[in-house]
Amino acid sequence: MYIIRKVMEYFFPAISEDLCSEAMKLLNDKEKKIFTEMAKYDRRHSLEVYKKVMENDILKNEILYKKLALLHDCGKGNTNAVIRALHKVNIKTCLKEHPDRGFMKLKETDEELAVLIKNHHVKSYGRLMDEFQKLDDLS
């Protein structure tokens, strides 16, 4: 069932305009540009993570983690469904480097956010990141 849901989300990503408008208020102009250039699938996923962060007792007041939710996958680019599927089953693909590419995109704008993006898959990075990773995995 999970695979079917992910396929449907990839080919038919529905983005809530209200949620997107709310989230964009957090981002500066460069961050907004980066977000809007992300693949529609990744924008949808990021908004789902953002929504979970907003509801999470540990992260809901952490502006940096709200921004992380929106931009954590900005290094993925417009990757096709086959590469994404291979990545999901732990076959090494170009997506393995998406945290580093995301870091490069944000390092001049917000270095603290860029470092979090670079480390958003690193286990035991810290209590807040551990909580973020759980929400990301659920989305």
LOLOLUM-701273 format. One record per residue (C-alpha): residue number from 1; x, y, z. Coordinates in steps of 0.5 Angstrom, whole numbers, padded with zeros to 4 digits. Layout:
N
     n    east   north      up
   NUM       X       Y       Z
...
***
This chain:
139
     n    east   north      up
     1    0000    0000    0000
     2    0006    0005    0002
     3    0009    0004   -0005
     4    0002    0005   -0009
     5    0001    0012   -0005
     6    0008    0014   -0006
     7    0007    0013   -0014
     8    0001    0017   -0014
     9    0004    0022   -0010
    10    0010    0022   -0015
    11    0005    0023   -0021
    12   -0001    0027   -0018
    13    0002    0031   -0012
    14   -0003    0036   -0009
    15   -0001    0042   -0006
    16   -0005    0046   -0001
    17   -0005    0053   -0003
    18   -0007    0055    0004
    19   -0001    0051    0007
    20    0004    0053    0002
    21    0002    0061    0003
    22    0003    0060    0010
    23    0010    0057    0010
    24    0012    0062    0005
    25    0012    0067    0010
    26    0018    0064    0014
    27    0022    0064    0008
    28    0027    0070    0005
    29    0026    0071   -0003
    30    0032    0067   -0004
    31    0029    0061    0000
    32    0023    0062   -0003
    33    0026    0061   -0010
    34    0030    0055   -0008
    35    0023    0052   -0006
    36    0019    0054   -0012
    37    0025    0051   -0016
    38    0024    0044   -0013
    39    0020    0038   -0016
    40    0013    0039   -0014
    41    0013    0032   -0011
    42    0019    0035   -0006
    43    0015    0041   -0005
    44    0009    0037   -0003
    45    0013    0032    0001
    46    0016    0038    0005
    47    0010    0042    0006
    48    0007    0035    0009
    49    0014    0035    0014
    50    0012    0042    0015
    51    0005    0041    0018
    52    0008    0035    0022
    53    0013    0040    0025
    54    0008    0045    0026
    55    0004    0040    0030
    56    0010    0037    0034
    57    0011    0039    0041
    58    0018    0039    0041
    59    0019    0043    0034
    60    0013    0047    0033
    61    0017    0054    0036
    62    0023    0052    0032
    63    0023    0057    0026
    64    0030    0054    0024
    65    0026    0047    0024
    66    0020    0050    0020
    67    0025    0052    0015
    68    0029    0046    0015
    69    0022    0042    0014
    70    0021    0046    0007
    71    0028    0046    0004
    72    0031    0039    0007
    73    0030    0036    0000
    74    0032    0042   -0004
    75    0038    0038   -0007
    76    0034    0033   -0010
    77    0033    0037   -0017
    78    0028    0034   -0022
    79    0030    0027   -0021
    80    0026    0021   -0024
    81    0021    0016   -0021
    82    0026    0010   -0023
    83    0032    0014   -0019
    84    0027    0015   -0013
    85    0025    0008   -0013
    86    0032    0005   -0013
    87    0034    0010   -0008
    88    0028    0008   -0003
    89    0031    0001   -0003
    90    0038    0003   -0001
    91    0041    0002   -0008
    92    0046    0008   -0009
    93    0044    0013   -0014
    94    0045    0021   -0015
    95    0040    0022   -0009
    96    0045    0020   -0004
    97    0049    0027   -0005
    98    0042    0031   -0004
    99    0044    0033    0003
   100    0051    0036    0000
   101    0048    0039   -0006
   102    0042    0043   -0001
   103    0048    0045    0003
   104    0051    0048   -0003
   105    0045    0052   -0005
   106    0044    0055    0002
   107    0050    0056    0005
   108    0051    0063    0003
   109    0044    0065    0005
   110    0043    0062    0012
   111    0049    0057    0014
   112    0046    0055    0020
   113    0040    0052    0016
   114    0045    0049    0011
   115    0049    0045    0016
   116    0042    0042    0018
   117    0040    0041    0011
   118    0047    0037    0010
   119    0046    0033    0016
   120    0038    0032    0016
   121    0040    0024    0015
   122    0045    0024    0020
   123    0043    0019    0026
   124    0044    0022    0033
   125    0046    0029    0031
   126    0042    0032    0036
   127    0035    0031    0040
   128    0032    0036    0035
   129    0034    0033    0029
   130    0032    0026    0032
   131    0025    0029    0032
   132    0025    0032    0025
   133    0028    0025    0022
   134    0022    0022    0025
   135    0017    0027    0022
   136    0021    0026    0015
   137    0020    0019    0015
   138    0013    0019    0017
   139    0011    0024    0011
***
